[in-house]
């Protein structure tokens, strides 16, 4: 029987039809919501243990990339899946429009500065993939420029992997109907209204263009060393369940170890 990670992983080099995937799917999840919550909590504890070992080992690192359409659930995933981790060893790196300084460098310059150091788990909330998404959709650079970026990204991620970083990438897949509900909820709820950006309505009109861009980037940049996982995300609880499963699988495959400090076993703590 396949795992949630195996089912959601994008096969390298194959055509990928994002629009054919059911964003409201809850395939193979427990039917009882309490059982799901219990399972997510248990996986969260397991992630925390494995992350603690990664931080203590301080030899390798984990990079988690979160991409989605507006309202896709990137912030919610960070809150619900990573909330129990040791804050010393985890960091969230958001990527907004590049600064003036960043625009004067190659597109990966600002990204490389935020990758995880040894022992760290870093979450990219948006990422270098904006440079083949919004840049493509809005024609911010010529096509020959953004098309060359696929190979640059694959090479960049391979370099990180060869340097000791494990990479796992999540595309949080929502439907246009669910996006409309979430945008309306931001308008209706005073506590969420600050999150509403009128520009999101402009971007929503370009939904088909973004889906085409997403399909190509998933096809071109899902590799054995840095796979993409497409997570049905209309149901937030299911999103968290799948992402948690993949992270547990990833960290268990890494199998970080606490350092061997046998030479300290006979140390005596002096009285004072």
C-alpha positions as CSV (number, residue, x, y, z in Angstrom):
1,X,0.0,0.0,0.0
2,X,1.4,3.4,-1.0
3,X,1.9,6.2,1.5
4,X,0.5,9.7,1.3
5,X,4.0,10.9,0.2
6,X,4.2,8.3,-2.6
7,X,0.8,9.2,-3.9
8,X,1.4,13.0,-3.9
9,X,5.0,12.9,-5.2
10,X,5.4,14.3,-8.8
11,X,7.4,11.8,-10.9
12,X,10.5,13.4,-12.4
13,X,10.4,14.2,-16.1
14,X,6.8,13.3,-16.8
15,X,3.9,15.5,-17.9
16,X,1.8,16.7,-15.1
17,X,-1.8,17.9,-15.3
18,X,-2.5,19.9,-12.1
19,X,-6.0,20.7,-13.2
20,X,-7.0,17.1,-13.2
21,X,-6.2,16.6,-9.5
22,X,-9.1,17.0,-7.1
23,X,-8.1,19.8,-4.7
24,X,-10.8,18.6,-2.3
25,X,-9.6,15.0,-2.1
26,X,-9.2,13.4,1.3
27,X,-7.9,10.1,-0.1
28,X,-7.0,7.4,2.5
29,X,-7.3,9.8,5.5
30,X,-9.1,8.6,8.5
31,X,-12.8,9.3,8.3
32,X,-13.1,10.5,11.9
33,X,-11.8,14.1,12.4
34,X,-10.7,13.3,15.9
35,X,-8.6,10.4,14.6
36,X,-7.0,12.7,12.1
37,X,-6.2,15.3,14.8
38,X,-4.7,12.7,17.0
39,X,-2.6,11.3,14.1
40,X,-1.3,14.8,13.2
41,X,-0.5,15.5,16.8
42,X,1.4,12.2,17.0
43,X,3.3,12.9,13.8
44,X,4.1,16.4,15.1
45,X,5.7,14.9,18.2
46,X,7.7,12.5,15.9
47,X,8.8,15.4,13.7
48,X,9.9,17.3,16.9
49,X,12.1,14.4,18.1
50,X,13.7,13.9,14.7
51,X,14.3,17.6,14.3
52,X,15.9,17.7,17.7
53,X,18.3,15.0,16.6
54,X,19.0,16.9,13.4
55,X,19.8,20.1,15.3
56,X,22.1,18.2,17.8
57,X,23.8,16.3,15.0
58,X,24.6,19.6,13.3
59,X,26.0,18.0,10.1
60,X,23.0,18.1,7.7
61,X,20.0,20.2,7.1
62,X,16.4,20.2,5.8
63,X,14.8,22.7,3.4
64,X,11.1,22.7,3.1
65,X,9.6,24.8,0.2
66,X,5.9,25.9,0.3
67,X,4.3,27.2,-2.8
68,X,0.6,27.8,-3.6
69,X,-1.8,30.2,-5.1
70,X,-2.9,33.1,-2.9
71,X,-4.8,31.8,0.2
72,X,-3.4,28.3,-0.5
73,X,-2.4,27.7,3.1
74,X,1.3,28.4,3.4
75,X,1.0,30.3,6.6
76,X,-1.4,27.8,8.1
77,X,0.9,24.9,7.2
78,X,3.7,26.6,9.1
79,X,1.5,27.3,12.1
80,X,0.0,23.8,12.4
81,X,2.8,21.5,11.2
82,X,5.9,23.1,12.6
83,X,4.7,24.7,15.8
84,X,6.3,22.2,18.2
85,X,9.8,22.5,17.0
86,X,12.9,23.8,18.8
87,X,12.9,27.5,17.8
88,X,16.7,27.5,17.9
89,X,16.9,25.1,15.0
90,X,14.0,26.2,12.8
91,X,13.6,29.3,10.7
92,X,10.9,30.6,8.3
93,X,12.2,32.6,5.2
94,X,9.5,34.5,3.4
95,X,10.1,35.7,-0.2
96,X,8.3,38.8,-1.3
97,X,9.1,41.1,-4.2
98,X,12.9,41.5,-4.5
99,X,14.5,44.6,-3.1
100,X,16.5,47.1,-5.1
101,X,19.7,45.4,-4.0
102,X,18.4,41.9,-4.8
103,X,17.4,43.0,-8.3
104,X,21.0,43.9,-9.0
105,X,22.1,40.3,-8.5
106,X,21.2,37.0,-10.2
107,X,17.8,35.6,-9.1
108,X,19.2,33.0,-6.8
109,X,21.5,35.4,-4.9
110,X,18.9,36.2,-2.3
111,X,17.8,32.6,-2.0
112,X,21.3,31.2,-1.3
113,X,21.6,33.5,1.7
114,X,18.6,31.9,3.4
115,X,19.2,28.2,2.9
116,X,19.6,26.2,6.1
117,X,22.9,25.9,7.9
118,X,24.0,22.5,9.3
119,X,21.5,21.3,11.8
120,X,18.7,23.7,10.7
121,X,15.3,23.1,9.3
122,X,14.3,26.1,7.1
123,X,10.9,26.7,5.6
124,X,10.6,28.8,2.5
125,X,7.3,30.6,2.4
126,X,7.3,31.2,-1.3
127,X,10.7,30.8,-2.9
128,X,12.9,30.9,-5.9
129,X,10.0,29.4,-7.8
130,X,8.4,32.8,-7.9
131,X,11.0,33.5,-10.6
132,X,9.2,31.0,-13.0
133,X,5.7,31.8,-11.7
134,X,4.8,35.5,-11.2
135,X,7.8,36.5,-13.4
136,X,6.4,34.4,-16.2
137,X,2.8,35.2,-15.9
138,X,3.4,39.0,-15.8
139,X,6.2,38.9,-18.4
140,X,8.7,40.6,-16.1
141,X,11.6,39.2,-18.1
142,X,11.8,37.7,-21.6
143,X,10.8,34.1,-22.0
144,X,14.3,33.0,-22.9
145,X,15.4,34.3,-19.5
146,X,12.8,32.6,-17.3
147,X,13.0,29.3,-19.3
148,X,16.7,29.1,-18.6
149,X,15.9,29.3,-14.9
150,X,14.5,25.8,-14.7
151,X,17.9,24.3,-15.3
152,X,19.5,26.8,-13.0
153,X,17.1,25.8,-10.2
154,X,17.7,22.1,-10.7
155,X,21.5,22.7,-10.6
156,X,21.2,24.9,-7.6
157,X,19.1,22.4,-5.7
158,X,21.5,19.6,-6.6
159,X,24.4,21.6,-5.2
160,X,22.5,22.1,-1.9
161,X,21.8,18.3,-1.7
162,X,25.4,17.5,-2.5
163,X,26.4,19.9,0.3
164,X,24.2,18.0,2.9
165,X,20.8,19.6,2.6
166,X,17.7,17.4,2.0
167,X,15.0,19.3,0.0
168,X,11.3,18.6,0.1
169,X,8.9,20.8,-1.9
170,X,5.1,21.1,-1.4
171,X,2.6,22.6,-3.9
172,X,-0.5,23.3,-1.8
173,X,-3.3,22.7,-4.4
174,X,-6.5,24.6,-4.0
175,X,-9.5,25.0,-6.3
176,X,-10.6,28.5,-7.6
177,X,-13.9,27.9,-5.7
178,X,-12.0,27.4,-2.4
179,X,-9.9,30.5,-3.1
180,X,-13.0,32.6,-3.6
181,X,-14.4,31.3,-0.2
182,X,-11.1,32.2,1.6
183,X,-10.9,35.6,0.0
184,X,-14.5,36.4,1.0
185,X,-13.8,35.1,4.5
186,X,-10.9,37.6,4.8
187,X,-13.3,40.4,3.9
188,X,-16.1,39.3,6.2
189,X,-13.9,38.7,9.3
190,X,-12.5,41.8,10.9
191,X,-9.7,39.8,12.5
192,X,-8.6,38.5,9.0
193,X,-9.3,41.7,7.0
194,X,-5.7,42.8,7.3
195,X,-4.6,39.8,5.2
196,X,-6.8,40.9,2.3
197,X,-4.9,42.4,-0.6
198,X,-6.8,43.9,-3.5
199,X,-4.0,42.7,-5.8
200,X,-5.1,39.2,-5.0
201,X,-8.2,39.9,-7.2
202,X,-6.0,40.9,-10.1
203,X,-3.9,37.7,-9.7
204,X,-7.1,35.6,-9.4
205,X,-8.1,36.7,-13.0
206,X,-4.8,35.1,-14.1
207,X,-5.7,31.7,-12.6
208,X,-5.3,29.7,-15.8
209,X,-1.9,31.3,-16.6
210,X,-0.7,30.5,-13.1
211,X,-1.9,26.9,-13.4
212,X,0.0,26.5,-16.7
213,X,3.1,27.9,-15.2
214,X,2.8,25.7,-12.1
215,X,2.3,22.5,-14.2
216,X,5.5,23.2,-16.2
217,X,7.6,24.0,-13.1
218,X,6.4,20.9,-11.4
219,X,7.3,18.8,-14.4
220,X,10.7,20.5,-15.0
221,X,11.9,20.7,-11.4
222,X,10.6,17.6,-9.6
223,X,13.8,15.5,-9.4
224,X,15.0,12.5,-7.4
225,X,17.2,14.8,-5.3
226,X,14.5,17.5,-4.7
227,X,11.0,16.1,-5.3
228,X,7.7,18.0,-5.5
229,X,4.6,16.9,-3.6
230,X,1.2,18.2,-4.7
231,X,-1.0,18.3,-1.7
232,X,-4.8,18.6,-2.1
233,X,-5.4,21.6,0.2
234,X,-9.1,22.6,0.0
235,X,-9.4,20.9,3.4
236,X,-6.9,22.4,5.8
237,X,-6.9,19.3,8.1
238,X,-6.1,17.0,5.1
239,X,-3.3,19.4,4.0
240,X,-1.7,19.1,7.4
241,X,-2.1,15.4,7.5
242,X,-0.3,14.8,4.2
243,X,2.5,17.3,4.8
244,X,3.1,15.8,8.3
245,X,3.3,12.3,6.7
246,X,5.8,13.4,4.1
247,X,8.0,15.2,6.7
248,X,8.0,12.1,9.0
249,X,9.0,10.0,6.0
250,X,11.7,12.4,5.0
251,X,13.2,12.8,8.4
252,X,13.1,9.1,9.2
253,X,15.0,8.5,5.9
254,X,17.6,11.0,6.9
255,X,17.8,9.3,10.3
256,X,19.8,12.0,12.2
257,X,21.8,10.8,15.2
258,X,22.7,12.4,18.5
259,X,26.4,13.0,18.7
260,X,28.6,10.3,20.2
261,X,30.1,11.8,23.3
262,X,31.5,8.8,25.1
263,X,34.6,10.7,26.1
264,X,32.4,12.7,28.5
265,X,30.9,9.7,30.3
266,X,33.4,9.8,33.1
267,X,33.4,13.6,33.6
268,X,32.7,14.6,37.2
269,X,30.9,17.8,38.0
270,X,32.8,19.4,40.9
271,X,31.1,20.6,44.0
272,X,31.1,24.4,44.7
